[in-house]
Amino acid sequence: LGKFVLENSGSHMAKLMGSADVLITASGLTKYEAALLGLQMIILPQAGYKKLLDGFEDQQLAEIVSEKDQSSAVRLSALFQKVFADQDLRRRFSRRGKQLLDGKGLERVFKYLR
């Protein structure tokens, strides 16, 4: 698959995300940062959180790994290989994230509250 870096957390996460091709993450807030950066994601949601991610999959922002696939090394490996090998898929996901998330959500909230 190539070179990869496993990071649990850290103060340099933004730098890592800025230089990454693909992010493998849980269903936390990191997915919004990655979408804003146009970073292709593979999301492995915790049990019961899949429904919260339907919009990410529907809007083609990420590959969401089902609980069934998470428990199968063969299916998980096939998904990773598909995403890492398909540059066009990663470009589409990147463009889509940048289109949908512009980083101005807080401004819109304040404008609405005024």
MILO-955204 format. One line per 5 residues: number of its first residue (from 0); their letters; for each residue z, x, y of N, C-alpha, C, CB. Coordinates in nm, 4 decimals, padded with zeros to 6 digits. Glycine has a CB too. Example, Ala and Ser with C-alpha at 12.3 -4.5 7.8 and 13.67 -1.06 7.14 Angstrom:
% MILO-955204
0) as) 00.7800/01.3190/-00.5690/00.7800/01.2300/-00.4500/00.7800/01.3200/-00.3300/00.9046/01.1308/-00.4473; 00.7080/01.2850/-00.2250/00.7140/01.3670/-00.1060/00.7870/01.2900/00.0030/00.5725/01.4084/-00.0598
//
This chain:
% MILO-955204
0) lgkfv) 00.0000/00.0812/-00.1210/00.0000/00.0000/00.0000/00.0000/00.0843/00.1257/00.1189/-00.0917/00.0008; 00.0431/00.2074/00.1179/00.0483/00.2904/00.2372/00.1902/00.3179/00.2792/-00.0267/00.2254/00.3501; 00.2055/00.3651/00.4008/00.3368/00.4026/00.4533/00.4128/00.2800/00.5012/00.3223/00.5037/00.5677; 00.5414/00.2764/00.4739/00.6236/00.1684/00.5257/00.7599/00.2217/00.5643/00.6370/00.0555/00.4228; 00.8243/00.1497/00.6549/00.9578/00.1841/00.7019/01.0461/00.0626/00.6790/00.9571/00.2273/00.8532
5) lensg) 01.1608/00.0841/00.6175/01.2567/-00.0231/00.5952/01.3682/-00.0079/00.6979/01.3132/-00.0202/00.4489; 01.3833/-00.1082/00.7837/01.4857/-00.1064/00.8879/01.5718/-00.2308/00.8735/01.4219/-00.0990/01.0299; 01.7003/-00.2117/00.8748/01.7936/-00.3235/00.8665/01.8201/-00.3811/01.0046/01.9250/-00.2794/00.8012; 01.8389/-00.2965/01.0998/01.8551/-00.3344/01.2399/01.8599/-00.2044/01.3186/01.9852/-00.4228/01.2637; 01.8602/-00.2171/01.4474/01.8676/-00.0943/01.5251/01.8245/-00.1146/01.6685/01.7833/00.0121/01.4617
10) shmak) 01.8618/-00.0211/01.7512/01.8298/-00.0314/01.8932/01.6836/00.0007/01.9210/01.9190/00.0611/01.9737; 01.6135/00.0560/01.8251/01.4736/00.0925/01.8452/01.3781/-00.0049/01.7741/01.4496/00.2350/01.7953; 01.4241/-00.1251/01.7463/01.3425/-00.2233/01.6741/01.2149/-00.2587/01.7512/01.4240/-00.3503/01.6477; 01.2235/-00.2719/01.8832/01.1044/-00.3057/01.9624/00.9974/-00.1977/01.9483/01.1416/-00.3242/02.1111; 01.0385/-00.0732/01.9495/00.9439/00.0376/01.9333/00.8797/00.0323/01.7953/01.0145/00.1735/01.9542
15) lmgsa) 00.9595/00.0071/01.6929/00.9053/-00.0027/01.5569/00.8065/-00.1177/01.5453/01.0184/-00.0207/01.4553; 00.8425/-00.2317/01.6014/00.7550/-00.3484/01.5944/00.6255/-00.3225/01.6711/00.8264/-00.4731/01.6501; 00.6346/-00.2501/01.7804/00.5162/-00.2197/01.8602/00.4169/-00.1294/01.7897/00.5571/-00.1565/01.9883; 00.4648/-00.0526/01.6942/00.3764/00.0400/01.6233/00.3433/-00.0063/01.4812/00.4398/00.1772/01.6182; 00.3932/-00.1222/01.4421/00.3735/-00.1711/01.3054/00.2443/-00.2518/01.2920/00.4926/-00.2565/01.2625
20) dvlit) 00.1927/-00.2579/01.1715/00.0786/-00.3437/01.1387/00.1263/-00.4790/01.0860/-00.0124/-00.2752/01.0347; 00.2350/-00.4768/01.0106/00.2883/-00.5972/00.9469/00.4401/-00.5898/00.9494/00.2355/-00.6125/00.8007; 00.5027/-00.7045/00.9718/00.6485/-00.7143/00.9689/00.6884/-00.8057/00.8546/00.7048/-00.7669/01.1046; 00.7787/-00.7587/00.7706/00.8362/-00.8423/00.6657/00.9770/-00.8747/00.7135/00.8359/-00.7703/00.5225; 01.0053/-01.0044/00.7309/01.1294/-01.0446/00.7939/01.1852/-01.1724/00.7311/01.1080/-01.0642/00.9430
25) asglt) 01.3093/-01.2025/00.7645/01.3703/-01.3297/00.7262/01.3299/-01.4314/00.8334/01.5288/-01.3177/00.7127; 01.3974/-01.5416/00.8394/01.3564/-01.6485/00.9311/01.4362/-01.6504/01.0613/01.3699/-01.7820/00.8625; 01.4803/-01.5352/01.1086/01.5578/-01.5287/01.2319/01.4714/-01.5251/01.3575/01.6462/-01.4081/01.2292; 01.5322/-01.4877/01.4676/01.4633/-01.4855/01.5968/01.3560/-01.3766/01.6056/01.5641/-01.4658/01.7078; 01.3636/-01.2792/01.5196/01.2656/-01.1705/01.5200/01.1237/-01.2236/01.5073/01.2945/-01.0724/01.4069
30) kyeaa) 01.1065/-01.3355/01.4401/00.9712/-01.3897/01.4207/00.9068/-01.4275/01.5537/00.9754/-01.5122/01.3282; 00.9858/-01.4690/01.6518/00.9297/-01.5029/01.7831/00.8860/-01.3767/01.8575/01.0327/-01.5813/01.8674; 00.9666/-01.2723/01.8482/00.9293/-01.1451/01.9108/00.8006/-01.0911/01.8495/01.0427/-01.0416/01.8958; 00.7935/-01.0978/01.7182/00.6749/-01.0476/01.6484/00.5508/-01.1290/01.6861/00.6968/-01.0516/01.4958; 00.5644/-01.2607/01.6936/00.4505/-01.3455/01.7310/00.4035/-01.3134/01.8723/00.4881/-01.4945/01.7203
35) llglq) 00.4977/-01.2920/01.9633/00.4630/-01.2580/02.1013/00.3858/-01.1257/02.1075/00.5900/-01.2495/02.1878; 00.4239/-01.0317/02.0212/00.3555/-00.9022/02.0155/00.2227/-00.9105/01.9402/00.4455/-00.7986/01.9496; 00.1993/-01.0227/01.8738/00.0783/-01.0350/01.7933/00.0888/-00.9593/01.6621/-00.0410/-00.9855/01.8712; 00.2100/-00.9457/01.6127/00.2353/-00.8702/01.4901/00.2273/-00.9626/01.3689/00.3732/-00.8009/01.4962; 00.1450/-00.9285/01.2738/00.1326/-01.0048/01.1494/00.2662/-01.0060/01.0775/00.0222/-00.9455/01.0582
40) miilp) 00.3049/-01.1220/01.0263/00.4346/-01.1348/00.9592/00.4228/-01.1910/00.8198/00.5262/-01.2217/01.0399; 00.5103/-01.1430/00.7362/00.5388/-01.2050/00.6079/00.6852/-01.2457/00.6180/00.5099/-01.1072/00.4834; 00.7106/-01.3754/00.6108/00.8468/-01.4251/00.6283/00.9020/-01.4693/00.4938/00.8508/-01.5418/00.7300; 01.0190/-01.4157/00.4612/01.0911/-01.4526/00.3402/01.2135/-01.5336/00.3834/01.1322/-01.3254/00.2558; 01.1972/-01.6652/00.3941/01.3076/-01.7465/00.4452/01.4224/-01.7573/00.3460/01.2579/-01.8849/00.4804
45) qagyk) 01.5418/-01.7725/00.4021/01.6583/-01.7974/00.3184/01.6481/-01.9388/00.2632/01.7910/-01.7775/00.3982; 01.7167/-01.9634/00.1550/01.7136/-02.0954/00.0909/01.7470/-02.2038/00.1920/01.8121/-02.1011/-00.0278; 01.6654/-02.3083/00.1953/01.6896/-02.4215/00.2831/01.6298/-02.4098/00.4224/01.8335/-02.4418/00.2954; 01.5722/-02.2955/00.4571/01.5191/-02.2760/00.5923/01.3668/-02.2883/00.5995/01.5608/-02.1406/00.6439; 01.3008/-02.3129/00.4885/01.1545/-02.3210/00.4850/01.1021/-02.4258/00.5817/01.1065/-02.3524/00.3438
50) klldg) 01.1677/-02.5407/00.5918/01.1204/-02.6490/00.6784/01.1129/-02.6038/00.8243/01.2124/-02.7714/00.6658; 01.2046/-02.5175/00.8668/01.2045/-02.4683/01.0047/01.0837/-02.3799/01.0351/01.3322/-02.3910/01.0320; 01.0151/-02.3355/00.9323/00.9036/-02.2427/00.9502/00.7680/-02.3088/00.9356/00.9146/-02.1306/00.8520; 00.7651/-02.4385/00.9110/00.6380/-02.5069/00.8895/00.5409/-02.4837/01.0054/00.6615/-02.6563/00.8704; 00.5885/-02.4847/01.1272/00.5022/-02.4621/01.2423/00.4395/-02.3241/01.2420/00.5797/-02.4815/01.3690
55) fedqq) 00.5114/-02.2251/01.1955/00.4566/-02.0894/01.1898/00.3413/-02.0823/01.0908/00.5658/-01.9884/01.1512; 00.3565/-02.1498/00.9794/00.2498/-02.1487/00.8800/00.1330/-02.2358/00.9257/00.3024/-02.1971/00.7439; 00.1626/-02.3547/00.9769/00.0583/-02.4460/01.0240/-00.0238/-02.3850/01.1366/00.1200/-02.5767/01.0706; 00.0398/-02.3118/01.2248/-00.0281/-02.2505/01.3388/-00.0869/-02.1128/01.3053/00.0686/-02.2378/01.4550; -00.0805/-02.0757/01.1810/-00.1359/-01.9483/01.1331/-00.0753/-01.8286/01.2058/-00.2876/-01.9471/01.1502
60) laeiv) 00.0568/-01.8287/01.2115/00.1286/-01.7167/01.2720/00.1883/-01.6231/01.1681/00.2380/-01.7683/01.3623; 00.1994/-01.6693/01.0439/00.2651/-01.5880/00.9420/00.2334/-01.6404/00.8030/00.4164/-01.5856/00.9642; 00.2533/-01.5533/00.7068/00.2544/-01.5937/00.5666/00.4006/-01.6227/00.5332/00.1917/-01.4818/00.4708; 00.4273/-01.7426/00.4844/00.5634/-01.7803/00.4465/00.5727/-01.7711/00.2946/00.6002/-01.9251/00.4978; 00.6685/-01.6963/00.2464/00.6844/-01.6759/00.1031/00.7779/-01.7831/00.0477/00.7390/-01.5334/00.0728
65) sekdq) 00.7285/-01.8590/-00.0479/00.8098/-01.9649/-00.1079/00.9236/-01.9043/-00.1896/00.7230/-02.0567/-00.1968; 01.0261/-01.9855/-00.2146/01.1381/-01.9378/-00.2974/01.0878/-01.8968/-00.4356/01.2474/-02.0475/-00.3103; 00.9925/-01.9728/-00.4882/00.9363/-01.9416/-00.6198/00.8694/-01.8047/-00.6174/00.8351/-02.0500/-00.6632; 00.7903/-01.7779/-00.5138/00.7216/-01.6486/-00.5037/00.8189/-01.5341/-00.4777/00.6171/-01.6532/-00.3929; 00.9285/-01.5623/-00.4061/01.0273/-01.4582/-00.3803/01.0916/-01.4099/-00.5093/01.1343/-01.5091/-00.2846
70) ssavr) 01.0981/-01.4974/-00.6087/01.1623/-01.4600/-00.7346/01.0655/-01.3971/-00.8342/01.2267/-01.5811/-00.7969; 00.9389/-01.3824/-00.7951/00.8388/-01.3240/-00.8840/00.7830/-01.1965/-00.8224/00.7252/-01.4246/-00.9123; 00.8125/-01.0844/-00.8825/00.7624/-00.9565/-00.8316/00.6096/-00.9529/-00.8322/00.8181/-00.8402/-00.9151; 00.5482/-01.0149/-00.9304/00.4019/-01.0138/-00.9403/00.3408/-01.0922/-00.8246/00.3556/-01.0731/-01.0758; 00.3906/-01.2144/-00.7989/00.3354/-01.2964/-00.6901/00.3652/-01.2344/-00.5542/00.3922/-01.4391/-00.6960
75) lsalf) 00.4842/-01.1797/-00.5376/00.5209/-01.1152/-00.4111/00.4316/-00.9940/-00.3861/00.6699/-01.0730/-00.4124; 00.4097/-00.9156/-00.4864/00.3226/-00.7986/-00.4732/00.1799/-00.8401/-00.4386/00.3234/-00.7165/-00.6027; 00.1304/-00.9460/-00.5019/-00.0057/-00.9938/-00.4738/-00.0179/-01.0397/-00.3289/-00.0435/-01.1091/-00.5692; 00.0831/-01.1095/-00.2780/00.0806/-01.1544/-00.1383/00.0817/-01.0349/-00.0440/00.2005/-01.2469/-00.1085; 00.1686/-00.9379/-00.0679/00.1739/-00.8194/00.0165/00.0388/-00.7478/00.0165/00.2852/-00.7244/-00.0311
80) qkvfa) -00.0191/-00.7311/-00.0990/-00.1472/-00.6619/-00.1072/-00.2555/-00.7383/-00.0324/-00.1879/-00.6422/-00.2530; -00.2545/-00.8707/-00.0433/-00.3526/-00.9542/00.0275/-00.3417/-00.9325/00.1787/-00.3316/-01.1043/-00.0070; -00.2202/-00.9391/00.2305/-00.1989/-00.9258/00.3753/-00.2320/-00.7846/00.4225/-00.0536/-00.9608/00.4118; -00.1856/-00.6845/00.3512/-00.2104/-00.5472/00.3935/-00.3578/-00.5096/00.3852/-00.1288/-00.4519/00.3095; -00.4304/-00.5686/00.2916/-00.5709/-00.5339/00.2718/-00.6658/-00.6089/00.3642/-00.6094/-00.5601/00.1301
85) dqdlr) -00.6224/-00.7215/00.4193/-00.7123/-00.8082/00.4956/-00.6926/-00.7902/00.6460/-00.6899/-00.9548/00.4570; -00.7679/-00.6987/00.7047/-00.7556/-00.6721/00.8479/-00.7979/-00.7926/00.9315/-00.8393/-00.5506/00.8862; -00.8974/-00.8676/00.8861/-00.9406/-00.9862/00.9601/-00.8282/-01.0898/00.9667/-01.0659/-01.0478/00.8949; -00.7575/-01.1084/00.8574/-00.6431/-01.1996/00.8556/-00.5380/-01.1541/00.9561/-00.5820/-01.2080/00.7141; -00.5082/-01.0254/00.9575/-00.4080/-00.9736/01.0504/-00.4542/-00.9907/01.1950/-00.3790/-00.8254/01.0210
90) rrfsr) -00.5824/-00.9708/01.2225/-00.6347/-00.9911/01.3588/-00.6226/-01.1373/01.4015/-00.7820/-00.9461/01.3672; -00.6561/-01.2291/01.3100/-00.6452/-01.3726/01.3417/-00.5012/-01.4110/01.3713/-00.6992/-01.4582/01.2256; -00.4092/-01.3647/01.2894/-00.2675/-01.3949/01.3119/-00.2207/-01.3347/01.4441/-00.1812/-01.3417/01.1952; -00.2680/-01.2150/01.4735/-00.2303/-01.1484/01.5979/-00.2789/-01.2267/01.7200/-00.2867/-01.0062/01.6009; -00.4058/-01.2648/01.7189/-00.4599/-01.3433/01.8311/-00.3863/-01.4748/01.8463/-00.6095/-01.3696/01.8116
95) rgkql) -00.3583/-01.5387/01.7351/-00.2931/-01.6701/01.7391/-00.1535/-01.6591/01.7997/-00.2849/-01.7309/01.5975; -00.0785/-01.5571/01.7614/00.0552/-01.5386/01.8167/00.0524/-01.5165/01.9665/00.1237/-01.4224/01.7495; -00.0418/-01.4356/02.0114/-00.0536/-01.4084/02.1547/-00.0990/-01.5312/02.2320/-00.1506/-01.2939/02.1786; -00.1803/-01.6181/02.1697/-00.2242/-01.7415/02.2350/-00.1092/-01.8401/02.2519/-00.3367/-01.8063/02.1550; -00.0279/-01.8530/02.1477/00.0760/-01.9568/02.1474/00.2047/-01.9166/02.2180/00.1081/-01.9944/02.0068
100) ldgkg) 00.2346/-01.7881/02.2203/00.3587/-01.7412/02.2821/00.3244/-01.6480/02.3970/00.4499/-01.6696/02.1782; 00.3568/-01.6914/02.5178/00.3203/-01.6121/02.6346/00.4396/-01.5446/02.7024/00.2496/-01.6992/02.7337; 00.5603/-01.5667/02.6492/00.6787/-01.5035/02.7072/00.7296/-01.5718/02.8332/00.6489/-01.3609/02.7380; 00.6757/-01.6874/02.8673/00.7159/-01.7558/02.9906/00.7916/-01.8858/02.9630/00.5934/-01.7852/03.0759; 00.8446/-01.8994/02.8434/00.9162/-02.0213/02.8064/01.0371/-02.0483/02.8938/00.9593/-02.0133/02.6635
105) lervf) 01.1136/-01.9451/02.9254/01.2324/-01.9634/03.0094/01.1939/-02.0119/03.1480/01.3117/-01.8328/03.0197; 01.0861/-01.9583/03.2040/01.0386/-02.0051/03.3346/01.0044/-02.1540/03.3302/00.9156/-01.9239/03.3792; 00.9396/-02.1962/03.2234/00.9044/-02.3375/03.2101/01.0284/-02.4255/03.1978/00.8139/-02.3581/03.0889; 01.1295/-02.3780/03.1270/01.2549/-02.4537/03.1150/01.3187/-02.4714/03.2515/01.3532/-02.3829/03.0192; 01.3308/-02.3621/03.3277/01.3903/-02.3709/03.4623/01.3094/-02.4609/03.5545/01.4020/-02.2317/03.5243
110) kylr) 01.1788/-02.4513/03.5456/01.0939/-02.5363/03.6292/01.1149/-02.6834/03.5942/00.9452/-02.4979/03.6125; 01.1282/-02.7132/03.4676/01.1508/-02.8505/03.4225/01.2878/-02.9020/03.4695/01.1406/-02.8585/03.2687; 01.3880/-02.8147/03.4696/01.5244/-02.8551/03.5079/01.5403/-02.8775/03.6571/01.6234/-02.7509/03.4630; 01.4538/-02.8225/03.7369/01.4650/-02.8372/03.8827/01.4355/-02.9740/03.9284/01.3749/-02.7436/03.9524
//
